[in-house]
Amino acid sequence: MAEAEEKETRSNEESTDESEEDESEEEPKLKYERLSNGMTEILQKDAASCMTVHEKFLALGTHYGKVYLLDVQGNITQKFDVSPVKINQISLDESGEHMGVCSEDGKVQVFGLYSAEEFHEMFDCPIKIVAVHPHFVRSHFKQFVTGGKKGVKILDMISKQRITNVPRDDISLRPDMYPCSLCWKDNLTLIIGWGNSVKICSVKERHASEMRDLPNRYVEIVFQFDTEFYISGLAPICDQLVILSYVKEISEKTEVECCARPRLDIVQPLPESCEEISSDALTVRGFQENECRDYHLEYSEGESLFYIISPRDVVVAKERDQDDHIDWLLEKKKYEEALMAAEISQKTIKKHKILIDQLKLLHTPVHILLGSVLSFILIKKMLCLRRCQCLFFDIGLAYINHLVEKGEYDLAARKCQKILGKNTELWEFEVYKFKEIGQLKAISRYLPRRDPVLKPLIYEMVLHEFLESDYEGFATLIKEWPGDLYNNTIIVQAVVDHLKKDPQNRTLLQTLAELYTYDQRYGRALEIYLTLRHKDVFQLIHKHNLFSSIRDKIVLLMDFDSEKAVDMLLDNEDKISIDRVVEELENRPELQHVYLHKLFKRDHHKGQRYHEKQISLYAEYDRPNLLPFLRDSTHCPLEKALEICQQRNFVEETVYLLSRMGNSRSALKMIMEELQDVDKAIEFAKEQDDGELWEDLILYSIDKPPFITGLLNNIGTHVDPILLIHRIKEGMEIPNLRDSLVKILQDYNLQILLREGCKKILVADSLSLLKKMHRTQMKGVLVDEENICESCLSPILPSDASKSFNVVVFHCRHMFHKECLPVPNTVSSVQFCNICSAKHRGPGSAILEMKK
């Protein structure tokens, strides 16, 4: 029988009056049964190749060239030996009195089922499709159409014109293996399925103004979408579409692609996609050997019957009625909904009227049946719970049992929180009961974790259940549950045992690391986190100070996240030295560069012993940062850096190193010859401010008009432009010469203005300072017994005030006895301080001469 793959969703909601409603998986849209009786006899000896459906009977074609007429129960009513080879298609007119048959040998026959009338035609190739006129029974409609396997053509039978061709999308598929499927939804809507593409075409009338030589009608593709599998048949159902799909899948045993069960999907077409309404996988006989071309889908419009034809089986799909709906509700134990549905539809249902009273009995209120349930619970409590609970527990346990019997395990487990409260004996009793029915997982997330705490064995039992069947659920519990609820050693050993079977399981490894962390075995946890490249590895190292454990794991950390690893290592230099890190990264120079670069950014001097190594690292892995490194480092050997840059032809870096080493002329020459960049050459000459460099630049540029233009635009503020202009050869064409000369004049005028402004400022400042000096020199100078003569070093004033003295005081505040000063050898009477004159401070003239 046909089996349906259904998606299961369940949600339980609690209403205010403590009632529960169950929402289980989505109800199927179709039901299936095999066509048996005579059909079974036919397919035991022969294989079905095609079938067509009439409201009165079925017509089946076989691989041995037979055509059978059957009733809707599958009983044989007639048999025709039409051909020695496979029948490809059968077509019936509306009356069901004429049949058209095409076969693999190219023969097409149309004959009367109840008359001797017959037409036939022979073709030199296999004919895949035949269609007789719907009114073939009438004399002037004796027409039929045949087709092959290469394309879809839409014809207007009234005007005898071809309207259009609809090409197949995937021309790589063999049309004999993946044939086209066609069906008319109505007289103007054609549905085409080919490969995994579906097109829904609408035939429309062309406006009179657009006629010209075109057909009266045209075709518009209103919906087009691709399906997941190859299409074997199509049929309309209301505004939706039924698709029979040929499915291939990878065998779990052999890992080879094989034929799977065909699928019957109901989809809602959208402009460029489709929405799946239902999907059923069908178990037909011999599906393992079938190909896409072996399946066909036929339908009966009046009764919404769909026939799935395969070589060894014919399955009938029907839309589900209200009886089927009630059956499904009963199967899902939705008694409330089933009763409601039966009461509403009691006039139309045929099968379930006798069940209504039984359903009502099933919904007898709980308090009516409470006596028997309460007795059972009291007996159980006497045996298992030592008769220590109150009536509240009795009702609550009865409620939980009722939910368990209904299969509402999650809701029953959730109710335990409220009903059992802090009673550990009842909790443990219920846990064991859930274990007996295989529903430990359902109660796991509701188990108490604090006040009360159950025996460790309870939690270990739940963890073991998850470990056996659900690694993800096990990992979640380990994260959520405190580590002291269970014996950590036992759980660790259980996880280790499972890892022996699946050593690469990331979920188990991560969970084991968390268990080691709970057990304070941080070293082992760290090893696992590094193996898994887990994001929490750095947090673990910081939190538990595991730096001694990562000394030989630096490469692993850098490979995982070099940015975080470097920051951590630099922040903890006292725990892992720079030398140790560099040594560990010796065989990974690209990581060594990342570390040393970050170190240099933080402190230009800490890693100075590695600056020579860094030159090669920057050159190999990070050239954009090489020049900034050379500029900022005061410890790298310039000769080594120059050698590396010259070997790699790093022009900018070589220019910088040459200028830093004092070889500015070579640097300038490289800029001009290698870079051919006059602006950079001018900028370099400005930085060096060396006349010889400007001379070299002018000599190099004198025969290069673009260079001359650049010099004229920039030289004015550093070198006299006349030196350049005089050297320009007559007749040389220089781009933008006029603009350059105008700029020189503007720069010259600007310099004159700047000089005049500076001169005014200088004069004003000089006058202000002169006035200040004059005011200062006009002030008196204190001379007392503490001052000494700068020449003889004796006190400047005599100890005996009665004695005469002669003292000279200069503006620089140096003091001398008159007799200690040398006699001036100039005609000027102005004297100067000997000390200031000797130190080239500018002579200080005498300002005061004291006599007594």
Secondary structure, 3 states (H helix, E strand, C coil): CCCCCCCCCCEEEECCCCCEEEECCCCCCEEEEECCCHHHHHHHHCCEEEEEECCCCEEEEECCCEEEEECCCCCEEEEEECCCCCEEEEEECCCCCEEEEEECCCEEEEEECCCCCEEEEECCCCCCEEEECCCCCCHHHCCEEEECCCCEEEEECCCCEEEEEECCCCCCCCCCCCCCEEEEEECCEEEEEECCEEEEEEEEECCHHHCCCCCCEEEEEEEEEECCCEEEEEEEECCEEEEEEECEEECCCCCCEEECCCEEEEEEECCCCEEEEEEEECCCCCHHHCCHHHCEEEEECCCCEEEEEECCEEEEEEECCHHHHHHHHHHCCCHHHHHHHHHHCCCCCCCCHHHHHHHHHHCCCHHHCHHHHHHHHHHHHHHHCCCCCCHHHHHHHHHHHHHHHHCCHHHHHHHHHHHHCCCHHHHHHHHHHHHHCCCHHHHHCCCCCCCCCCCHHHHHHHHHHHHHHCHHHHHHHHHHCCHHHCCHHHHHHHHHHHHHHCCCCHHHHHHHHHHHHHCCCHHHHHHHHHHHCCCCHHHHHHHHCCHHHCCCCHHHHHHHCHHHHHHHHHHCCCCCCHHHHHHHCCCCHHHHHHHHHHHHHHCCCCCHHHHHHHHHHHHHHCHHHHHHHHHHCCCCCHHHHHHHHHHCCCHHHHHHHHHHCCCHHHHHHHHHHHHCCHHHHHHHHHHHCCHHHHHHHHHHHCCCHHHHHHHHHHCCCCCCHHHHHCCCCCCCCCCCHHHHHHHHHHHHHHHHHHHHHHHHHHHHHHHHHHHHHHHHHCCCCCCCCCCECCCCCCECCCCCCCCCCEEEEECCCCEEEHHHCCCCCCCCCCCECHHHHHCCCCCCEEEEEEEC
